[in-house]
Structures are given as structure tokens and as C-alpha cells.
């Protein structure tokens, strides 16, 4: 297997875990967090967070920068972008955006407590 294939496999493996996706979401919201900050926001023990961050770092999804004694964790969106360019760009983006908008509207409608207006007429041909 080529090194590019192994890189992609490690990205998919890293993103397969919901806790790691949550860590990525937290870094997307506020980049450059210490381990302590990440643990506080996730209510997670340091050892567990460290193991997940190591997997994300090996997949090149997180970059660690030392600042004195602290290690700051930054999101690296490049591997995700490369996956998007390789597989998603081949599809029709306008069609996918439309489907996504329909899904969002349907979910918002389903979660709404307001009654949905029902037409009082029906056209028959």
C-alpha cells in the first residue's frame, strides 16, 4: 500500500471515533488549547484525552506546538480537505447542497412546535 493510502487510512481511523470527532470540534471552535483546557471542556481524564490526541496527531489532524511547558493543540484541516477533494469534489456540489438544505429544512420542521399549515383546497385534474 502506498504511503498516501496509509495516510488516508489513519485519517479515517482517527475520525471514526466519536470522542476524537468531539475533540476536533472543540479545536475548531477554539484553536490552540492545552490538554487541561480540552479535558475541562470534555469532562475527560487527561490520560484518555492524551491517547485520543496522540491518534489525531499521528493522522496529522492535530498539530502540537510547545509554548514553554505547555503544549498547544491546533486543528490541521489539510487531511480532511484532501479527502474532500479526492472523493467529494467528483460529485455534483450544487445537487449535494440542495439535498443538504432539504434535509436541514425537514429537520427544523420536524423539531418545530408550531403547527404546520395544511391547505384547505386540492386541485384535481
N, C-alpha and C positions, 0 to 999 in steps of 0.2 A: 504494500500500500504506500502511496506517495506521502510525503510529509504534509502536503496540503490536505489530503484526506484525513490524516490523523488529527490535524488542527481542527478541522470541521467536526470530527467525531468528538473531540474534547469539549468543543463549544456546546454541541447538542447534549452531551452528558452533563455538563455543568448546568445547563438551563433546564434539564429535566426535573430537577428537584425544586419543589415549591418554596423551600426556605431560601435557596440560593436566588431564585427569582425575586423573592421579597427583599433580599439584601441588595440586589441590583436596582430594584425600585427605590429603595431608601437612598442609595447613592445617586440615582437620577434626580431625586427630589433635592438632595443636599450633598453635593460632591465634596470630597476631601475630609471624610470623617475618620476619627480614630476608632480603634477597636472598642474602647469604652463607650463612645457615643453610639456606635452601632448596636452594642449589646443593650444599652439603656432603651433605645427605641424599639427593640425587638423582644425585650424581656427574655433574653437568651444568655446562657452561661458563656464565659469567654472561650472555654475550650471548644464548645460546639461551633461558635461563630468563627473561630480560627480555622477549624477544619473545613468549613464551608468556604471561607475566604481563600484558603490555600487551593481548593479546586478551581475557584473562579480565577485566581491568579495564574494557575497552570494553563488554563484555557485562554489566557490573555484578555479576559473580560474585566479584570480589575488590575490596576497598576498601583503599586505601593511606593510612596515617596517618604523618605526619612526626613524628619524635621526635629533635630536634636534627639531626644529619647523617644519621641513619638513616631508612629508610622501612620501616615495619612493614606486612606484608600480612595482611589479615584476610579470612576467608571470609564472603561475604554469601549466606545461603541463601534470601533472598526470591525471586529469579527462579526457582529450582528449585521452591520451594513454589507459586508462581503457576502454573507448568506442571502440577504435580501436581493442583492444584485445578481447573484448566481441563479437563484430559483424564482423569486417573486417577480423580478423585472420581466420575465418571459411572459407573464400573464397580462391580460388587458387591465391596466390600472384603473381606467375610468369605470369599467364594469365592476371591479372589486370595491371601489369607493362607493358606488351606488348600492351594492349589496350591503356594505357596512353601514351606510346611512339608513337603509331599510331596517336592518337588524336593530340599530340603536333606537330608531323611532318606535319599533314594535316593543322593545324592552321598556322604553319610557311610558308607552301607552299601557302596557300590562301592569306597571308599578303605580300608575296614577290612581288616585282615589276618586277623581271626578268621573261622573257618568259619561259614557261615550254617546254622542248624539246619533240617533237612528233615524234615517229618512222616513218620512211618512208617505212616500209615494214610490211607485215602482213602474218603470217604463216597460211595456210589453210590446214586442213586435211580432 
